[in-house]
Amino acid sequence: MTREQNIAILSPGDMGNAVGKVLRHNGYGIRTSLEGRSQRTATLAAAAGFDIDTSDRELVTNSGIIVSILVPSEAIRTAERIAAVVKQLGPDDPKPIYVDLNAISMKSAQRVQEIVEDAGMRMVDGGIMGGPPQIGGYQPRIYLSGELAPQIQDMLVRGGLDVRILGPDIGKASAFKMMYASLHKGLTALCIQASVSAKALDLLPQLQQELADSSPTMLTNMEKGVPGMAPKAYRWVGEMDEIADTYEAVGMTPTIFRGAADLYRFVTSTELAKEVPEDPRKSLDETVTILANAL
């Protein structure tokens, strides 16, 4: 397999692992480096068939594309880490294209662009709308922006992914991701706020009944979204801050999502922080009882 057919994914967590599985199923080589990653991530990478490089230098040398899919707080540090390695390459050595698919603001995406281009790489900005892809099944939408977006779209579509382009400007795809995520994860934050408060005031059954009568869709969102966010809350803290930065940059209030970040930070301070996606999902009542008891 040629270097151009090898796609590196940092890091093969829940989303990166699933993206890698789909790409591998459709003929691409998938690689990663596990520097600083958890045993769970290493287990996921092995199960998905990733080729494991022993260092970032080896990863950079072996890969035509590096795809960054991490918690938002790691996006810039990871770009800096890879850029430092690329700067050590010779002037005639090929350099990978850097594709950032992290849930970050336009400002953060443009900072990543500065870092990777200073090292001689080209960047494509992106955002993933939805959950992890499945081979032969569900596909999230991956939005890209940047001058090389059509080239990356062609590769990823051949790799079995649903990829759409938002234009040549770095930051546009990240901003779009922030607006989309603010609706879903912002709604979940409101559901947490309301349900935990109701539990603390002995009003949760009444709130559920009223929602069943007047807004059943909202009740479904609450019953699925609140328990389902527990393994992801640690990632959503930084994402809420990135959303706040995005809205502030266009003149909208950032305060709503600073508060949402505080709420998810509270979740991570409870025993719910120990959950991983493989764990059996708790009920709404079990989840909010834990949170109400931690108030």
Number of C-alpha atoms within 10 A of each C-alpha: 8 10 15 15 16 22 28 30 26 22 25 31 22 19 17 25 25 20 27 29 24 23 22 21 16 16 14 21 22 28 26 28 24 19 13 6 13 10 10 13 17 20 12 17 28 14 11 20 16 23 16 17 18 12 13 18 16 14 24 27 17 21 24 19 23 24 23 23 27 22 19 22 18 14 22 20 13 17 20 17 13 19 21 17 17 23 15 11 16 9 9 6 10 17 22 25 23 24 27 27 25 25 32 33 29 25 17 21 27 18 17 26 24 16 21 24 15 14 20 17 18 19 27 26 31 34 28 24 17 15 13 16 22 15 16 9 6 13 19 16 16 21 24 32 26 22 16 17 24 18 10 20 20 13 17 20 15 14 19 20 23 17 22 18 17 17 17 17 15 25 28 24 31 31 26 23 24 25 15 17 21 22 11 13 19 19 18 22 24 15 19 25 16 16 27 25 17 18 19 16 10 11 13 19 13 12 16 20 13 13 16 14 10 11 12 14 11 16 19 13 14 23 19 16 20 24 20 18 23 23 20 19 22 19 18 24 25 21 26 30 23 28 30 25 25 24 21 13 14 9 9 12 14 19 14 16 23 18 17 27 25 15 19 23 18 17 23 21 13 15 13 19 16 11 16 14 12 7 9 8 17 16 14 19 17 11 22 24 15 15 23 15 11 12 10
